Amino acid sequence: MYWRMETQQVFAREFGPVLYARGDAGGKAAYRVLFYSARDVVCTLDGQPVAGTAAADTAQGRFWVFDFDVEKSAATASHHYDINGTGYEFFVPGTADSLRIAYVSCNGAETESAFKKPLPGRNALWEHLEDTHREQKFHLLVQGGDQLYADSVWRDIPFLAAYKTLPKRQQYKAPLPGDVYAQIRDYYFAYYMNHWAQPHVRSVMARVPSVMIWDDHDIFDGWGSWAFKHQQSPVYQGIFRAAREAFFLFQRGMAAPADAQTAGMAITLGPAAIVVPDLRSERTRKQVMGAAGWRWLEQALGGLAGDRKHLVFVSSVPLATSHFSLLDPILTGFPSFIARLLPQKINPKQFADDIHDQWRIPAHRVEWLRLLYALLDTADRTDMQVTSLSGEIHLGARSTIRRGARVIHQFIASGIAHKPASPFVVWCCEWLSKGVQDIDRNIDIRMEHMNAQRKRRYLRARNWLALELRTDGGIYACWHAENAEAVVFSTP
């Protein structure tokens, strides 16, 4: 028999604001603000009123969305929006300016929940980003996945905790009652509101407009790498629908479209086009994107005309990393009856879904090559400098994808809040990353040294990335790491 949680989720009286970038066109740059309140909300831009629309309701209040655009000038310009008497400054890149991006990922930990207070020091790098923004005036905040770790939905909702104790055959068929779906939806809403309201996190997200991609922990750990019967079960699908509703509301600032098959997003801003595919909605053990996702991505890349110097491709999972494909059959094939007897710290099964998420495993190799060719062909056709931004591995790293003279730079920054991978995992990554790896015909990848003197390819510390995309096509990247020196890379 299932436990039922009858208590109603209590929300904060106010949440936000969260600022989003919607791209530039026709000499204007467009933005969006999300704000939640139990009372009326008034928004102004540079002193002028902005009309709002309702995006979602809770029992205690309403989420409001305010869309506005601003005229672009030759140099970076400061603008202000005001919500219920509190003002926030943001910066719009000029037509002759480089684009300054802050990149973050993995904002949480598996042990967090909607109800737990953050551990001391959790947001130290958010505070550092906030301080850096005062000097560098970032135009864009790219959030690369796992904006929260919602795994606790299985622990904190009694119905789901009881469900997990059922035999698997019953789990595959068990229905999800409507009132439990509402509880799950409210749980995701509360999680976003509690964690994004934390000091420094809230300040940055209110002042630097975001573009976001979701990853598994935004749903729950390993979504897309679970067995087909589980992933297609009524309970798993219900959790996914609730997570998707929360994703659109908080990470896109809009109500979830009823008929949307993919959550891809593409915008232009300053000298760059930013392409953010949906790598979760259609993911299974055998595919990363389905027909809808690929159709969207190929249209987004095909629509680029080369009027921008840079293409920023956001992939929650890195395109070029260690040769993880060697580990996939070992971990996924490790006998379950032995794994159940081992302590969690040395249980190889705990890494199986993480490895199976990687682009390079055998099950995803055809799609991975299809994506590499699509990006390289786009670069050749438009002569844009392609840069891929990724997180997920809880380390900082840099790699290159080469075809002849064409180079795609891959920058990995992870995580801003999650603790770094263990020394043993880093050792394994280093061992699997040596040399040039020939991928297909004339394509090769290389994990580059982050520290040339110490011959290290991975930065083992919590970190975030500051990226400058110059109007001449050049790149400047700086990894800011906790308790470590910054790591800098630049192209001529």
C-alpha positions as CSV (number, residue, x, y, z in Angstrom):
1,M,0.0,0.0,0.0
2,Y,1.3,3.5,-0.9
3,W,1.8,6.3,1.6
4,R,0.0,9.5,0.6
5,M,1.3,13.0,1.5
6,E,-1.8,15.1,2.1
7,T,0.0,18.2,3.3
8,Q,0.1,21.1,0.9
9,Q,3.4,22.6,-0.2
10,V,4.0,26.0,1.4
11,F,5.7,28.4,-1.0
12,A,7.7,31.6,-0.2
13,R,5.6,34.7,-0.6
14,E,8.0,36.0,-3.3
15,F,10.6,34.4,-5.6
16,G,13.0,35.9,-8.1
17,P,13.5,37.8,-10.2
18,V,15.2,35.5,-12.8
19,L,16.5,37.2,-16.0
20,Y,16.6,35.4,-19.3
21,A,18.2,36.3,-22.6
22,R,16.0,35.9,-25.7
23,G,18.5,37.0,-28.3
24,D,19.0,40.1,-30.6
25,A,17.6,41.0,-33.9
26,G,16.9,44.2,-35.8
27,G,19.1,46.3,-33.6
28,K,17.3,45.3,-30.4
29,A,18.1,42.7,-27.7
30,A,15.2,40.9,-26.0
31,Y,14.9,39.8,-22.4
32,R,12.5,38.1,-20.1
33,V,11.9,38.3,-16.3
34,L,10.2,35.7,-14.1
35,F,8.8,36.7,-10.7
36,Y,6.5,34.9,-8.2
37,S,4.4,36.7,-5.7
38,A,1.4,36.4,-3.5
39,R,0.5,40.0,-4.4
40,D,0.3,42.2,-7.4
41,V,3.6,42.7,-9.3
42,V,4.7,45.9,-11.0
43,C,7.6,45.9,-13.4
44,T,9.4,48.8,-15.2
45,L,12.3,49.0,-17.6
46,D,14.4,52.1,-17.4
47,G,11.4,53.8,-15.7
48,Q,8.8,52.7,-18.3
49,P,6.1,50.2,-17.3
50,V,6.2,46.6,-18.7
51,A,3.1,44.5,-19.1
52,G,3.1,41.1,-17.5
53,T,1.5,37.7,-18.3
54,A,0.7,34.9,-15.9
55,A,2.7,31.7,-16.5
56,A,1.6,29.4,-13.6
57,D,-0.3,29.5,-10.3
58,T,0.1,27.8,-7.0
59,A,-2.3,27.8,-4.1
60,Q,-0.6,30.8,-2.6
61,G,0.5,32.9,-5.5
62,R,1.3,33.4,-9.2
63,F,4.3,33.3,-11.5
64,W,4.5,36.4,-13.7
65,V,6.5,36.8,-16.9
66,F,7.6,40.2,-18.2
67,D,9.1,40.5,-21.8
68,F,10.9,43.6,-23.0
69,D,13.6,44.6,-25.5
70,V,16.2,47.4,-25.6
71,E,17.9,49.2,-28.4
72,K,21.5,48.2,-28.9
73,S,24.3,50.7,-29.2
74,A,27.9,50.4,-30.4
75,A,29.3,49.8,-26.9
76,T,28.0,47.8,-23.9
77,A,25.1,49.7,-22.3
78,S,23.7,49.5,-18.8
79,H,19.9,49.1,-18.3
80,H,17.7,48.7,-15.3
81,Y,14.5,46.9,-14.6
82,D,12.5,47.3,-11.4
83,I,10.2,44.7,-9.7
84,N,7.9,46.1,-6.9
85,G,10.3,48.9,-6.1
86,T,13.6,46.9,-6.2
87,G,16.0,47.7,-9.1
88,Y,18.4,45.4,-11.0
89,E,21.1,46.5,-13.4
90,F,22.1,44.4,-16.5
91,F,24.4,44.9,-19.4
92,V,23.6,44.7,-23.1
93,P,26.5,43.9,-25.4
94,G,27.3,46.6,-28.0
95,T,27.4,45.9,-31.7
96,A,31.2,46.4,-31.7
97,D,31.8,44.5,-28.4
98,S,33.1,41.1,-27.5
99,L,30.6,38.9,-25.8
100,R,31.4,38.2,-22.2
101,I,29.9,34.9,-20.9
102,A,29.9,33.3,-17.5
103,Y,29.4,29.5,-17.7
104,V,28.3,27.3,-14.7
105,S,27.0,23.8,-14.2
106,C,26.2,21.3,-11.5
107,N,24.6,23.6,-9.0
108,G,24.0,21.1,-6.2
109,A,24.7,17.7,-4.8
110,E,22.9,14.4,-4.6
111,T,22.4,14.8,-0.8
112,E,20.4,18.1,-1.2
113,S,16.7,18.4,-1.2
114,A,14.0,21.0,-1.4
115,F,13.7,21.0,2.4
116,K,17.4,21.1,3.4
117,K,19.3,24.2,4.2
118,P,22.5,24.7,2.1
119,L,25.8,23.6,3.7
120,P,28.2,26.4,4.7
121,G,30.4,27.4,1.8
122,R,28.1,25.9,-0.8
123,N,27.8,29.1,-2.8
124,A,31.4,30.4,-2.4
125,L,31.9,30.3,-6.2
126,W,28.5,32.0,-6.8
127,E,29.8,34.8,-4.6
128,H,33.0,34.9,-6.5
129,L,31.1,35.1,-9.8
130,E,29.0,37.9,-8.3
131,D,32.1,39.8,-7.4
132,T,33.7,39.2,-10.8
133,H,30.6,40.4,-12.6
134,R,30.9,43.8,-10.9
135,E,34.2,44.3,-12.7
136,Q,33.8,42.3,-16.0
137,K,30.0,43.0,-16.6
138,F,29.0,39.7,-18.1
139,H,26.4,39.9,-20.9
140,L,25.2,36.3,-20.6
141,L,25.1,33.4,-18.0
142,V,25.0,30.0,-19.7
143,Q,23.9,27.3,-17.3
144,G,25.0,23.9,-18.5
145,G,22.8,21.4,-16.8
146,D,22.0,20.1,-13.3
147,Q,20.7,23.5,-12.2
148,L,19.4,21.6,-9.2
149,Y,19.8,18.0,-8.0
150,A,16.2,16.7,-7.7
151,D,17.1,13.1,-6.8
152,S,15.5,13.7,-3.4
153,V,12.1,13.6,-4.9
154,W,12.3,9.8,-4.3
155,R,13.0,10.3,-0.6
156,D,10.9,13.3,0.3
157,I,7.6,12.3,-1.2
158,P,6.3,9.3,0.8
159,F,4.3,7.8,-2.2
160,L,7.5,7.6,-4.2
161,A,9.6,6.3,-1.3
162,A,7.0,3.5,-0.9
163,Y,6.9,2.8,-4.6
164,K,10.6,2.1,-4.7
165,T,10.1,-0.8,-2.3
166,L,7.7,-2.6,-4.6
167,P,8.8,-5.5,-6.8
168,K,9.9,-4.3,-10.2
169,R,7.0,-5.9,-12.0
170,Q,4.6,-3.9,-9.9
171,Q,6.7,-0.7,-10.4
172,Y,6.3,-1.1,-14.2
173,K,2.5,-1.0,-14.0
174,A,1.7,1.0,-10.9
175,P,-0.4,4.1,-11.7
176,L,0.4,7.6,-10.5
177,P,-2.6,9.3,-8.9
178,G,-3.4,12.8,-9.9
179,D,-3.0,14.3,-6.5
180,V,0.5,12.7,-6.2
181,Y,1.4,14.3,-9.6
182,A,0.4,17.7,-8.1
183,Q,2.6,17.0,-5.1
184,I,5.6,16.1,-7.4
185,R,5.0,19.3,-9.4
186,D,4.9,21.4,-6.3
187,Y,8.0,19.7,-5.0
188,Y,10.0,20.7,-8.1
189,F,8.6,24.2,-7.9
190,A,9.6,24.5,-4.3
191,Y,13.0,23.1,-5.0
192,Y,13.8,25.7,-7.7
193,M,12.4,28.5,-5.5
194,N,14.3,27.5,-2.4
195,H,17.7,26.9,-4.1
196,W,17.6,29.7,-6.5
197,A,16.7,32.1,-3.7
198,Q,20.0,31.4,-1.9
199,P,22.3,34.4,-1.4
200,H,24.6,35.1,-4.4
201,V,22.7,32.6,-6.6
202,R,19.7,34.9,-6.6
203,S,21.8,38.0,-7.1
204,V,23.6,36.7,-10.2
205,M,20.5,35.2,-11.8
206,A,18.6,38.5,-11.3
207,R,21.4,40.5,-13.0
208,V,23.0,38.3,-15.7
209,P,20.5,37.0,-18.3
210,S,20.6,33.2,-18.5
211,V,20.4,30.6,-21.2
212,M,20.0,27.1,-19.8
213,I,20.1,23.4,-20.9
214,W,18.7,20.7,-18.6
215,D,20.4,17.4,-17.7
216,D,19.5,14.3,-15.7
217,H,19.5,15.7,-12.2
218,D,17.0,18.4,-13.2
219,I,14.7,15.4,-13.5
220,F,16.5,12.8,-11.3
221,D,19.8,11.0,-11.5
222,G,20.3,9.0,-14.7
223,W,17.1,10.0,-16.5
224,G,17.4,8.5,-20.0
225,S,19.8,5.7,-18.9
226,W,17.3,3.7,-17.0
227,A,15.9,0.4,-18.4
228,F,13.1,1.0,-21.0
229,K,10.4,-0.6,-18.8
230,H,11.1,1.7,-15.9
231,Q,11.4,4.8,-18.0
232,Q,8.1,4.2,-19.8
233,S,6.2,3.3,-16.6
234,P,3.4,5.6,-15.5
235,V,5.2,6.8,-12.4
236,Y,8.5,7.6,-14.2
237,Q,6.6,9.3,-17.0
238,G,4.6,11.3,-14.4
239,I,7.8,12.5,-12.7
240,F,9.2,13.5,-16.0
241,R,6.1,15.5,-16.9
242,A,6.3,17.4,-13.6
243,A,10.0,18.0,-14.0
244,R,9.4,19.2,-17.6
245,E,6.7,21.6,-16.4
246,A,9.1,23.0,-13.8
247,F,11.9,23.2,-16.4
248,F,10.0,25.3,-18.8
249,L,8.8,27.6,-16.0
250,F,12.1,28.1,-14.3
251,Q,14.7,27.5,-17.0
252,R,12.8,29.1,-19.9
253,G,10.5,31.5,-18.0
254,M,7.3,30.2,-19.7
255,A,4.4,27.7,-19.3
256,A,5.3,24.3,-20.7
257,P,3.9,23.9,-24.2
258,A,1.5,21.0,-24.4
259,D,2.7,19.8,-27.7
260,A,6.5,20.5,-27.5
261,Q,8.6,17.4,-28.4
262,T,11.9,19.1,-27.8
263,A,13.2,21.9,-25.5
264,G,15.9,23.2,-27.8
265,M,16.7,26.9,-27.9
266,A,18.8,29.0,-30.3
267,I,19.5,32.7,-30.1
268,T,22.0,35.2,-31.4
269,L,23.7,37.8,-29.1
270,G,26.5,40.1,-30.1
271,P,29.1,38.2,-32.3
272,A,27.7,34.8,-31.4
273,A,25.0,32.3,-32.1
274,I,24.1,30.1,-29.1
275,V,22.6,26.7,-29.9
276,V,21.2,24.7,-27.0
277,P,19.7,21.3,-28.0
278,D,17.4,19.2,-25.9
279,L,19.5,16.2,-24.9
280,R,17.1,14.7,-22.3
281,S,13.5,14.6,-23.5
282,E,14.0,11.8,-26.0
283,R,17.0,10.1,-24.4
284,T,17.0,6.3,-23.9
285,R,19.7,3.8,-23.5
286,K,20.0,3.6,-27.2
287,Q,19.7,7.3,-28.3
288,V,20.4,10.8,-27.1
289,M,18.0,12.6,-29.4
290,G,15.1,11.3,-31.3
291,A,13.7,12.4,-34.6
292,A,12.2,15.7,-33.2
293,G,15.5,16.6,-31.5
294,W,17.6,16.0,-34.6
295,R,15.1,17.8,-36.9
296,W,15.3,20.9,-34.6
297,L,19.1,20.8,-34.3
298,E,19.7,20.5,-38.0
299,Q,17.3,23.3,-38.7
300,A,19.0,25.5,-36.1
301,L,22.4,24.8,-37.6
302,G,21.2,25.1,-41.1
303,G,19.7,28.5,-40.5
304,L,23.1,30.0,-39.5
305,A,24.3,32.3,-42.3
306,G,27.7,33.2,-41.1
307,D,26.9,36.8,-40.1
308,R,28.3,36.0,-36.6
309,K,31.9,35.2,-35.8
310,H,31.2,32.5,-33.2
311,L,28.9,29.5,-32.7
312,V,28.5,28.4,-29.1
313,F,27.2,24.9,-28.8
314,V,25.9,23.9,-25.4
315,S,26.1,20.2,-24.6
316,S,25.4,19.1,-21.0
317,V,27.6,16.1,-21.5
318,P,31.0,16.8,-23.1
319,L,31.6,16.1,-26.7
320,A,35.3,15.2,-26.3
321,T,36.6,13.7,-23.1
322,S,38.4,10.6,-21.9
323,H,37.8,7.3,-23.7
324,F,34.9,6.4,-21.4
325,S,33.6,3.8,-23.9
326,L,36.1,1.3,-22.5
327,L,34.3,1.5,-19.1
328,D,30.7,1.2,-20.3
329,P,30.5,-2.6,-20.8
330,I,32.5,-3.2,-17.6
331,L,30.2,-1.1,-15.4
332,T,26.9,-1.9,-17.0
333,G,27.7,-5.6,-17.2
334,F,29.0,-5.9,-13.6
335,P,26.8,-8.6,-11.9
336,S,24.0,-6.9,-9.9
337,F,24.0,-9.7,-7.3
338,I,27.6,-8.9,-6.5
339,A,27.0,-5.1,-6.6
340,R,24.3,-5.5,-3.9
341,L,26.9,-6.9,-1.5
342,L,29.4,-4.1,-1.9
343,P,29.6,-0.8,0.0
344,Q,28.4,2.2,-2.0
345,K,31.9,3.8,-2.1
346,I,33.4,0.9,-4.0
347,N,30.3,-0.3,-5.9
348,P,31.1,0.1,-9.6
349,K,27.4,0.2,-10.4
350,Q,27.1,3.7,-8.9
351,F,29.0,5.0,-12.0
352,A,27.2,3.0,-14.6
353,D,24.5,5.5,-15.5
354,D,27.0,8.4,-15.6
355,I,29.2,6.5,-18.0
356,H,26.2,5.5,-20.1
357,D,25.3,9.1,-20.4
358,Q,28.5,9.9,-22.3
359,W,28.5,10.6,-26.0
360,R,31.4,8.2,-26.7
361,I,29.9,4.9,-25.5
362,P,29.1,2.3,-28.3
363,A,25.3,2.8,-28.0
364,H,25.6,6.6,-28.9
365,R,28.6,6.5,-31.2
366,V,26.6,6.9,-34.5
367,E,24.8,10.0,-33.0
368,W,28.0,11.3,-31.6
369,L,29.7,11.2,-35.1
370,R,26.6,12.7,-36.7
371,L,26.8,15.6,-34.3
372,L,30.6,16.1,-34.8
373,Y,30.2,16.2,-38.6
374,A,27.2,18.5,-38.3
375,L,29.2,21.0,-36.2
376,L,32.3,20.8,-38.4
377,D,30.3,21.1,-41.6
378,T,28.6,24.2,-40.2
379,A,31.9,25.7,-39.3
380,D,33.2,25.0,-42.8
381,R,30.1,26.4,-44.4
382,T,29.9,29.6,-42.3
383,D,33.5,30.0,-41.3
384,M,32.3,30.5,-37.7
385,Q,34.6,29.6,-34.7
386,V,32.7,26.7,-33.0
387,T,33.0,26.5,-29.2
388,S,31.4,23.7,-27.2
389,L,30.5,24.4,-23.5
390,S,29.8,21.4,-21.2
391,G,29.8,20.4,-17.6
392,E,28.6,17.2,-15.9
393,I,32.0,15.6,-15.0
394,H,32.7,17.6,-11.8
395,L,36.1,18.7,-13.1
396,G,37.5,21.5,-15.3
397,A,39.0,20.5,-18.6
398,R,39.7,21.6,-22.1
399,S,39.8,19.5,-25.3
400,T,39.9,20.0,-29.1
401,I,38.1,18.4,-32.0
402,R,40.1,18.7,-35.2
403,R,39.4,18.0,-38.9
404,G,42.3,19.4,-41.0
405,A,42.8,23.0,-40.1
406,R,39.3,23.3,-38.5
407,V,39.3,23.2,-34.7
408,I,36.4,23.0,-32.3
409,H,37.3,24.1,-28.7
410,Q,35.6,22.2,-25.9
411,F,35.5,24.0,-22.5
412,I,34.3,22.0,-19.5
413,A,33.5,23.7,-16.2
414,S,31.9,21.7,-13.5
415,G,30.6,22.1,-10.8
416,I,30.0,25.5,-9.3
417,A,28.5,23.8,-6.2
418,H,29.1,20.1,-6.6
419,K,32.3,18.8,-5.0
420,P,35.0,17.6,-7.5
421,A,35.5,14.0,-8.5
422,S,37.7,11.8,-6.3
423,P,41.5,11.5,-6.9
424,F,41.0,8.0,-8.1
425,V,38.4,9.1,-10.7
426,V,40.7,11.9,-11.9
427,W,43.6,9.4,-12.2
428,C,41.5,7.2,-14.4
429,C,40.5,10.2,-16.5
430,E,44.1,11.2,-16.9
431,W,45.1,7.7,-17.9
432,L,42.3,7.4,-20.5
433,S,43.0,10.9,-21.9
434,K,46.6,10.5,-23.1
435,G,47.6,11.3,-26.7
436,V,45.6,12.0,-29.8
437,Q,42.5,9.9,-30.3
438,D,41.6,9.2,-33.9
439,I,37.8,9.1,-34.1
440,D,36.7,8.8,-37.7
441,R,38.6,9.2,-40.9
442,N,40.3,12.6,-40.5
443,I,38.7,13.6,-37.2
444,D,40.7,13.4,-34.0
445,I,40.3,14.7,-30.5
446,R,42.8,15.6,-27.8
447,M,42.4,16.3,-24.1
448,E,44.6,19.4,-23.7
449,H,46.8,20.1,-20.7
450,M,45.2,22.5,-18.2
451,N,48.5,22.8,-16.4
452,A,51.4,22.4,-18.8
453,Q,54.0,22.4,-16.1
454,R,52.4,19.6,-14.1
455,K,51.1,17.8,-17.2
456,R,47.5,17.7,-15.8
457,R,44.5,17.6,-18.1
458,Y,41.9,18.0,-15.4
459,L,41.2,20.7,-12.8
460,R,40.2,19.0,-9.6
461,A,38.3,21.8,-7.8
462,R,34.9,23.4,-7.9
463,N,35.0,25.9,-10.7
464,W,33.2,28.2,-13.2
465,L,34.3,29.6,-16.5
466,A,34.6,33.2,-17.8
467,L,34.6,33.3,-21.5
468,E,35.2,36.2,-23.9
469,L,34.3,35.8,-27.6
470,R,36.0,38.5,-29.6
471,T,34.6,40.2,-32.7
472,D,37.7,39.0,-34.6
473,G,36.8,35.4,-33.9
474,G,39.3,35.0,-31.0
475,I,38.6,33.4,-27.7
476,Y,39.7,34.1,-24.1
477,A,38.8,31.6,-21.4
478,C,39.5,31.6,-17.7
479,W,38.6,28.9,-15.2
480,H,38.1,30.3,-11.7
481,A,38.6,27.5,-9.3
482,E,38.1,27.2,-5.5
483,N,41.3,27.5,-3.5
484,A,43.4,27.3,-6.7
485,E,44.9,29.6,-9.3
486,A,42.9,30.6,-12.3
487,V,43.6,28.7,-15.5
488,V,43.7,30.8,-18.7
489,F,43.6,29.8,-22.3
490,S,43.3,32.1,-25.4
491,T,43.6,31.9,-29.1
492,P,45.5,34.4,-31.3
